[in-house]
Amino acid sequence: MQMLGALFLIAMGAGVLAVGWRGYRVGELPAGSNFMRPFRPNRDDNPLAFRFYLALYCCGGTALAVWGLLALAGMAPPLRLR
């Protein structure tokens, strides 16, 4: 069960990094909603928000992937799955 949790963390980290990479290449990131419309900051209209969310995606994805790798090696607490 610990290996499954570690692989899940690695997969989620890779997914978040993939979304960040795709947003970097396209120039637009998904960032939640702005009332009833989706909020998608892009490089041209809102560069500060674009860079903030890009950094958030990169740091979050890297943290998840590193936690998964450390859990797989036994150096971090595994994800608790019930």
Buried (B, 14 or more C-beta within 10 A) or exposed (E): EBEEBBBBBBEBBBEBBEBBBEBBEEEBBBBEEEEEEEBBBBBEEBEEBBEBBBEBBBEBBBEBBBBBBBBBEEEBEBBEEE
